[in-house]
Amino acid sequence: MPTIARTMDDIAGEEIGADAAPVTARLAVTVRVYNRIEDVEPIWRALSQGGLESPGQSFDFIRLWVINRQIAQADQRYVVGEVDGVPVALLPLHRKSVHGVRLYTWFPGAHAGCYAPLVDVPHLNALGPTGRAALWQAMIGALKGADLVYLRSMPDRIGDIEGLFDELGDALTVETLYRAQFESWEQCDREQRSRSRRKHDRQQGDRLAALGDVGFETVRDPAEAHAVLDTMFAQRSARFRAQGIRDIFVCDNITGFYHAALEPGSGLNVRLHVLRLDGEIVAARYNIVVGDRMFCLISSMSDCGHIQFGSPGKQCLLRVMQTVFDDGIAFFDMGAGFTDEKRHWCNVQVPLRQHYVPLSPLGVLAMSTHRNFQRLRAWAKNNAAVKSGLRSLNQLRDRLLARRKSDQL
């Protein structure tokens, strides 16, 4: 376990320059790097007490991910930054190679809405820009054997405090995170639903009810939950095929992780919301609850055109909104990317940024290339013609890969 002990003034003077604001107190910065997640559990859980922005910050979520994905100990890094002997920040990172570039990045990739270092918010905020820059500099400086640190989907604020991560590398804002934050269903209903919206929801509900007996429930029994999840993945796969989108759950063999999270020993509080029509699942949502916060990771609905006439996905979400805030949830995180359901229900928007810290000349090149790709991707998302063309290319690619696999058999 390598340890680096340096003063904040020393680092600030070396890396930030003479024009930087002076550090008012001479603080000792210590960085410790671990390869076993169990070694940082006490620090991780202590830093989690202030609340988490994502399941991707949850100790139990990442521990299960490491075990289920069989990530080698040599490729795990848990970087702890201390100030005057007090842990202030923890970076849990996975070392991997992508297209020949060695990266340190978040463990779950695109499987959570956002990520951030685990931090003592008041302490980190009190350090000020120069102190934070020095802390991040020391923590990143302890990482070896890679070309780039790539920290995707980081919020530009924690709670009401902005700028805590401004000094952590080069940042590019590319996405928005959507949340619904209300004290009760009554407040949510009053603030988010107009008279016409209520009428529209009622009409959709009537159309669905005309098709059969509608039921909504929260599934808690593990055996039943596994069957629900199998149905969810089947519905997601059908939707991915129809949209010409790569099925990340099946192609990357991730389904086992979500099943493992349902087990009582996982340490995770999974909440499955299910809408049924005549007993059959027509829509479902897979959420993880951390404290008083709920995060939706997967949603699905039937691909049957007859059933979609009753908008089962929207009806399922309506029932979720009618129950969760009166059941102790303070905010419901619906993830990144704009959709109709987020427009209807979410009253909080948080900009998300990609953070880059190159560690080698190849890392500098990779950062520049990826930043340009992110800008192009954001532009394409807002261009219907480009989206259609890319979808056709993806469908062609999938057909060619399927044909190649068939020929090999």
N, C-alpha and C positions, 0 to 999 in steps of 0.2 A: 504494500500500500504506500505509494510515493506521497510525500508531503512537501508542500512549498510554503514557506513562511516569509512574508515580505511586508514592508510597511506600505500603507496606502499612499503616502507622499512619494516614496521611491517610484512606485509604478506610475503614478500620475505624472511625475516629472519626466520619466523616460518616454512614455507612450503618447501622452496627450498634448504636451507642448507648453511653452512658457505662457501662452496667451490664455490657457485654461484657468477657470476660477480656482483659487487655492482651496485646499482642504483645510478646514478650520481646526481639526484635531488630528493628532498623529495616531492613526488607528492601525492595528496589526491585522493584516489579511493572511489567513491560512487556507490553503486549498488541499483537500484530501480526495483521492480518487480510489474508488472501490470497483471490484468486478463481480461482487455477489450482492444481489438485492437484499438479502437477509441482513447484511451488515449495516444497511442504512435505514432499516425499518423504524427504529425509534425516532431518528431525525425526520424521516419522511412523514410519519404520523403526527409529530409535533408541528411541523410546518403546514399540515393539512387542516389544523384546527380552525383556521380562519375561513374555511370553505374552499371548494374547488370550482374551477371554471369548466371542467371537462372530466369525463371518466378517464381520459388519457393522463390525468394527474393522479389518479387513484392508485395507491400502493397495491391493492388487491387485484385491480384490473391489469396492471403491468406485470405483476408477479405471475398471474395466470397466463398472460400472453407469452412471457418468457418460457414458461414450462411447456405450454401447449405447442408453441412454435419451435421448441427445442433450440433456442438460441444459445450458441456456445458461450461459455463464461468469458472466454477471451474477447468476445465481441460485445460484451456488456460494459458500460461505463456509467458510474454514478458519481458525479462530481459535486462535492460539497464545498461551498464557500463560507468561511467563518470570518467574522469581524470581532476582534478582541475576544476570541474563544467562543463566540456565540454563533451557531449556524444561522445564516441569513438566506441562503439560496441553495437549491439542489437541482442539478441537471441530470435527468435519466436519459441516457443516449445509447443507441444501437449503432455499432460500426458495421457497415455493409458496403458492398461494391455495386455501383449502378453504372452500366455502360463504361466500365473501366475507371470510373472515378470513385475513390474511397471516401465515404461519407460518414459523419456522425450525425444522426438524425433521431427523431422520435421513434419509439418502438412500433406503434400500430399504424403508421402511415396515414392513409385516408380514412381510417375506420373510427374516427371521432371528429366532432365538429371543430374543435380547436385544441390547442396545446399551450402550455406555458411552463416555465420553471416553477418549482415549488419555492415559495418565498415567504419570509416574514415581512408582510406588507408595510407595517409602520416603520420597522427598522430600515428596510430598503428605501423607503420614501425619504427618511431622515438623512440618508447619506448624500442626497443631492446628486446632480448630474455627474460631477467629477468623481465623487466617491463610487457611484454605481459603475461608471466607466472603468474605474480601476478594479473593482470587484470582478466584473465580467471579463476584463482583460486577463486577470490572474487565473480565473477558472478555465477560460478557453486555452490559455497558455499551457495548462497542464495536460492537454490532450495531444497525443502523439499517434503517428501511424496512419494519417488520413490527409486528404487534400482539401476537404471542405466540411464545415459545420453548417448544416442546412436545417433550420428550425421553421417548419411550415405552420401556417394558420395560427399565429399568435395574436391575441387581442391587444388593442392599443391602450387598454385600461384594465385595471382590476377594481371592480366596484366603481367608485366615483373618482378613483385616483388614476390619472393619465400619465403616460410617459415613463413608466417604471422600466420598460425594456427599450427605450429609445437608443440607449448607448450600446446595445447588444448587436454589433455588426451593422451591415447595410440592410435596410428594410424596404420592402415594396408592398404597398397595399393593393390587394387583388380581389378580396372577397368581403362579404358581410355576413355576420352571424345574427340569427334571428331568435328572439326570446319573447315569451309571454310572461309578464310579471304582474301579478294581481294578488290582493288580499283575500278575495272571495270570488265565487262565480258571479255573484250579483254585480260586483265592480267590473269584472270582465265583460259581462253581458251588456252592461250600461255603456261602457266606453268603446267596445269593439263592434257592437252589432247595431246597425240602424234598423228602422222599421222594415225597410225593403229587404235587408239581410235576413231578418227573422222570418219574413214571409217566404223568402227563397229557401231557407233551411227547412221550413215546415213543408213546403211543396216537395222538396227532395225526399223528406222523411215519409210523406204520404205515398210517393211513388214506390219507395222501397217496401213499405208496409203492404202495398197492394200485391207484392210478389210472394208474400208468405209471412211467417211469424218471425219478427225481428227480436233478437236478444243481444244484450251487451254485458260483458263481464270482465273482471280481472282474474286471470288464471294464476293460481298460486301452487297447485299441486305439480310437483316436478315431472311426474310421468305424463300428465296431460300437457304440460308446458312443452315437452320435447316434441309431441305430436303437432302442437300448434306451430312450433318453429319449423318443422319439416314442411308444413303447408305454406308458411311464409316464404321460405326459400323457393319452393315450387312456383309460387305466384310471382316472386321477384324475377326468377329466371325467365318466365313467360314474358314479363314486361320488358326485360333487357333484350330478349330476342326481337320483340316487336319494334323496339326503338333502335336496334342495331348497335347496342351498347355491350361492351365486354362485361360478363358476369364475374365481378371480382370475388364474390363469395365462393363460387364453384371453381373458377379457374385458378385461384390462389389457395384453394383448399382451406378456407377460413371457417367453414361451417362448424367444424368441430370445436373451435374456440367458443362460439356463441352457445353451443350445447353445453360445454363444460361450465360456462358461467351460470347456467341454471341450477347446477348442483349445490346442495346446502353447504358444502365445505369450501365453496369458491370464495366466500367472503363478500360477494357482490349481491346487491339487492336488485334483482331483475323484476320488472313489473310488465307483464304482458296484458295488453288491452285487446279484446277480441269482440268483433261484431259478427253475429251469426244470422243466417237466414234459413229457417226450417232446420236448425241444428248444424248447418254447414258453415264453415268460416268463409266470410266474404271480404273481410278486412281485418287487419291486425297491426299492432304497433309494439315494438320491442324497445323498452326503456330501461335505463339504469338510474336508480335513485341513490343520491349521495346526500345524506343529511336532509335538508328541506328543498333540494334541487333535483329536478328530473330531466334526464337527457334522452331524447329519442335517437336511437342508432339505426333502426330499420323500420320501415313501414311497408305494407303490402295491401293489395286488394285483388279481388277476382278479375280475371281478364275476360270473363263472359260478357258479351255486349248487352245481353238481356238484363243482367244484374247491374251492370254499370249505369244503366238508365236511372237507377235509384241512387247513384252517387254513394256507394258504400264507404269509400275512403273518407269522404267529407262527413258522412253521418257518424262514422266511428270517431273521428276527431272531435266532432261536436260533443259527443257523450264523454269523451276524455276531459274536455274543457269544463263540462258541467260538474265534474266530480273531483278533479285533482286538487283544486285550490282549497276546497272545503275539507280536504283529506290531509292537510298539512304541508302541501307543496307551495313554496314561495315563488319559484319561477320554473318555467317549463322551456327548456332549450330545444329548439327544433332544427338546429344545425345551420350550416352555411348554404348559400345559394337561394335565389329568389323563387318562390312558388306562390300560387294563389292562396294556399292555406296559410302561408306565413304572412301574406298581405292582410288576410282577414283577421288573424288572431294575435300577431306579435306586435307589441308596443315598445320593444327595446331592440335597437340595432347596434351592433358592435363591429367596427371595422377590423378586419383580420389582415395580418401582414406576414409575408415571408421574410425571414431573417437569414442573412448569409454572412459567414465569416470564413474567408479563404485561408488555407493553411499552407498552400504551395502554389507555384505558377499554374499548374493544372487546375487547381481550385479556383483561381481567378478567372480562367477561361470558362470553366464549368458554370461559375456564378453568372458571368455575363450572358452565356448561352441560355441558361435557365430563366434568367430575368426577362430576356427578350421573348422566350417561349411563353412565359406567364402573361406578358402584355398581349401577345398574339392570341392566346387562349381567351383572355378576357374580352378582346374585341370580337372574336368569333362567336362567343356566347350571345352577344348582342346583335348578331347578324344572322337572320333566318336562312339566307341563301347559303352562307358558309356552313352553318350547322347542318343543313340538309346534305351538302356535299361531303362533309366529313363523315356523316352517318352512312352514306352510301359507300365510302371508302372502307369504313370499319366493317360493314356487312360483307363487302368483297373480300377483305382480308380474312374474316372468319370462315367464309366458304372455302377459300384457298387452303387455309390451315386444316379444315375438316377433311378436304379432299386429299391433302398430303398424308394426314393421319390414316385415312382409309386405305390409301395406296400402300402404306407401310405394313398394314395388317394383311 
